[in-house]
C-alpha cells in the first residue's frame, strides 16, 4: 500500500466478526453515530472470519446502506489474530482502530482514543477496568499478564487488549512482519513507538455467545508467551539442574545412612528398608519434569513448523467495498449539513 492510497481515509475501523449476526448491525449504527462527530473521513472494515450463521447475509444487506463499509470475507476461520491481521492489510486509513465485533468494546470511547493520539502517541490502547468473562478467566488473564510482563523480551502494558488506535507507520510495520502467528498486542508493543493507555469500561456481552472458551484463552496466552520469550525453555533447564542437584543430595543422604548403619551407627530412629516408595517418587518427579520440558519445547518446535511452511495468514474469498463514488468523502461539516437536510 502506498502512502497515497493510505491517505484516502483518515480513519479505518477494523472489526473481526465470527458468528455475530445479532451484533453487526447495532455495532455499525453505534460506530456511524460516533464517527459522524469525528473530523475526517473513515471506513469500517469488517472481516468475516468464516461465519456460518446469518452474519454473511446481514453484511451483504448492509453494504448498500453504509457507504463506509468494507467487507473482507475469509474462506474459513483463521483465528482471532488472523482476522485482525487481514483487516490491517486491507485498512487504508492514516489511523487504524481495532475493536471486537461483539459490542463489548464501546465505540463511544474512540474519540477519546483519537484525542489522546493527537498528543503525539502512535499507539493508544484500551485498559480494561474490569474483565467481563467471569472470575476464572479474569484470574487466568491476570496471571498471564503478570507472567508475560516479567518474562517477555519487550515492555508490555498490563491488561491492555486489542482495542486500540494505531498510526499508519505502526500498521505498516506489523503488515511487513513475515511471521505467520501474529500476536497483535505483542507486536504493537514490540515496535517501540510512543504509546499511551486509556482506561475504559468493557461492556458485558448482551447478544450471542463468546467465541473464546477457557482453552482458547489458554492457547492465546501460550501464543503470546512463546512469541516473545524464550524464558520457558530456560526454566526447563533450571528445573533439570535443580532435579539433578536434589537427586544428588538425596543420594548422598541415603548412602550415608546405609554406610553408618553398617558400622553400627543409627542416624535415624527407624528401620530404613530398601524402599520402592522413595524410588518411585523420584522417578515420577523426574518424568514429570521431562514431560513439562518436552511440552515447552513442543510449543516452540510447533511455531517453527508453522513458520517454515510460509503459508499466508489467511485466504480472502472476496472483498466488497460500498459505493466508491462518495467513499469516505464526507467531512464533519458535510455530515452536519446532510444531517440538517435530512431533518428538514
N, C-alpha and C positions, 0 to 999 in steps of 0.2 A: 504494500500500500504506500503510495507516495504522499508527501505532505500536502499536495494539492487536493488529493482525494479526501484526506482526513479532515481538511479544513471546510468541507461541505457542511458539516454538522458541528455544532458546539458541544452537544452532549449526546452520548449513547447510553441507554439503559439496557443492560444485558440481563436476561432472565432465563435460567434453565427451568424447563417445565416437564414434569413426568407425571402423567395421570392427574392433572389439576383442572379437570373440566369445570368444577364449581368455583375455582378461584380466578381463572384467567380474565373473565370479563370484568368483575368488580375491581380486580387489581389494575387493569388497564384504565378503568374510569378514574381510579384514585390517582394514578400516575399522570394522566392527562390533566386532571384538575390541578395537580401540584406544578407540573411543568408549564402550565399556562401563565403562571405568575413568575416564571424564571426568565430573565433576559437572555435571549439567544434562541437558536434553533436546536432541534432534538430529534432523535429517533428512538424507537423501542424495539430492541432485538430479542425476540423470544425463540429459544432453541427447544424445539420439540424433541425430547430425548427418548424417542421410541415409545411414546404413549400408546396404549391400546384401549383407552376409554374414549370418551367423546371429545377429548382435547383437540385432536386434529380437525374435526368437523367444526368446532367452535372457532378455531383460529381461521379457518377458511371463510367463515361467515363474517369475521371481524375485519378482514383485510380491507374491504371497501369502505368500512366505516371509520377507520383510523388511518389518515394519510401518513402518520409517523411510523406505522407498523412494518417490521421486517420479520418474516418467519423463516427460520432455518430448520428444516426437517432432517433429522438423522435417520439412517437406515435401521438402527436399533438403539437400545440403551447402551451408552458408552460411559456410564458412571457420572457422578455429580461434577467432578472436576473436569471430566472430558467434555461435558456440555458447556461449562463455563469457558474452557479453552477455545472451543469452536466459536462461541459468541464473541470472544475477544478478537478472533481473526476476522470476523465479519463486521465488527463495530467500526464506524467511520468517524466517530466524534473526537474532538480535541480533548475531551474529558470523558471517561468511561465509568459508568456507575454499575456495580454488580449488586444484585439483590435476588432473594429467593422468590419462587413463584407461588408460595403458599400463603402470602399476605402476612407472614409473621414479621418480615422486615417492613416497617411502616414507611411508605413513600413520603409521608409528610415531613420527615427529617432530612430529606435530600437537600432542600435549600440551605439547611444548617451545615451540611457537609460541604456544599459548594462555597459558602461564605468562608468557611474555615480554610478551604483550599486556596482562596484568593489571598490569604495572609502569607502565602509563599510555600505551601506544602504541596508536594507532588502526590502524596498519598494521604487520604483521610479515611480512617477505618472506624467502624462502629464498635463500641464496647458495650456488651450486654450487661445491664444492671442485674438481671436475674434470668436464669435459664427456665424454659417452659416445658422441658421434656420429662420432668419427674426427678425425684431426688437421686435415683440410682444413676441415671445418665449425667445429672449435674455433678455428682461426686466423681464419676468416671472422667468427665471432661476437665474438672478442676485438677484431678490427679495428672491427667495428660498434659495440661498446660504447665503445671509445676515441673514435671519431669522434662518436658520439651524445652522449657526455658533454661533449664540447668545444663542439659547435655547438647543442645543444638549448637552448631558452629556459627550461628548468626544470632543477632539480638532480636528476639521475637516478643511482641507485646502479648500480655496475658488477656484471655477472654475476648480476643478480637476475632470475629467471624469473617466471612467473605463479603459481608455488606460493606461497601466502600466506594470511594471515588478515587480514580487514578488518572494521572495525566497521560497524554499520548506517548510521551517518552517511555514511561514505565510499561505501558501496554505493549509497545513495540519490542522492548527488551524481553518480556515474557513470551511474546509471539516468536521471537527468534531462537528461543531456547530449544534445542533439539530433543530433549528428553521426552519420553512417552507419558509417564505418570507424573503429571504436573500437580503439585500441591500448592494451590494458588496463594494462600495466605503466607506460606513459607517463602515462595519465590518473590512475592511482593516485598517482604522484609529483606530478602537477600539482595535486592537491587541497591539498598543503602540510600535511596532518595529520601529527602526530608519528609517526615510523616508525623501525623498527629491523630489522636483518638477523640471521638465524640461519644459521650455516654448517651445511650438511648434505651427505651423500654421495649424489649422484643415482645410482640403480641402472641397470645395463645392461638393455636390453630383452631379455627372455627369450622372449616369445611374440609372434608376428606381426611385421609389417614396419613401419618408420617411415612416417608419413604426411607427413613433412617432407623431401622430397628437396632437393638443392642449391638449385635455383631457387626453391623455396618459402621457404627461408631468405633468399634474396636479396630476394624480394618482401616478406617480412615486415620485413626491415631497411629497405627503401625506404619502407614504410608508416610505420615508426617515425620515420624521419628527416623525411619530408615532413609528418608530423602535428605536429611540434613545433619545426620550424626552417625559416627562410627563407634560411639561410646558403648552400645550394647555388645559389640564384638570384643571390645577391650574389657568389659565387665566379665565376660565369659573367661577371658584369660586370667583375670584376677581370681575368679571362682575356682578355676583349675589349680592355681598356685595355692590358694587357701585350702583346698581339699587335700592336696599333696602334703602340705605342712601339718594339717590336722591328723592325717593318717600316720605321718612320720612320728609326731609327738605321741599319739596314742599307741603306736607300735613300740616305742621306747618304754612307755609306761607298762605295757603288758609283759614285755621281755624282762624288765627289771623285777616285776613281781614274781615271775617264774623263776628267775635265777636266784633271788633271795629266798624263795620258799624251798628251793632245792638244798640250800645250805642251812636250813632250819630257822630262817628269819621270816616271821609272818608280818608283812607290812599292813595287810588288811585283816579284819577280824571275821572274815567269812571265807568259805571254801571257794576258791576260784577254779572252776572247772573249765575245760576247753569248751567254750560256748559257741554254739551256732548262731545265737541271737545277735551278739556283737558283730560277728562276721556278716550276717545278713543285713544288719542296719548299715554297715559301711558300704556294702555292695549296692544296696538300694540308693544310698545317698550319692555315691559316685555315678551310678547310672542316671539318676535324675539330673545331675549337673551336666552329664554328657548330652542328654536329650534336650535340655534347655539350650545348650550351646549349638547343637545341630539345628534346632528350630530357628535360632537367631541367624546362623549362617545361611539357612534356607531362605530366610526373608531377603537377604542381600543377594544371594545367587538368583532368586526369583526375579528381582529387579534387573539384574544383569541380563537375564534371559529375555525379559520384556524389551530391554533397550536394544540389544544386538539384533533383534528381528527387524527393527526400524519400521514398524508398521505405523500408519497415521494414527493420530489421537482419536479420530472419528471418521465416519463416512457420511457425507452430506448427500441426501437423496434429492432435495430440491430447495431452492431459495425463492421466496416470494416477497417482493417489495411492493408496498402500496403506491398509489398514484405518484409517479415520478415528476409529473408536471409541476406540482407545488410541494414536492417532497421536502419537509422540514423548513419551508421557506418563509415562515411567519415569525416576525419579531414580536416582542412583548407588546409594542404599540399596536401592531396589526391585529394581534389576538384580542386586545381590549376593544378595538374598533369593531371587529367581527362580532364580539360578544354583545356589544351595544346594539348593533344592527339586528341581530337575532332576537333580542328582547323587544325591539320596536316592531 
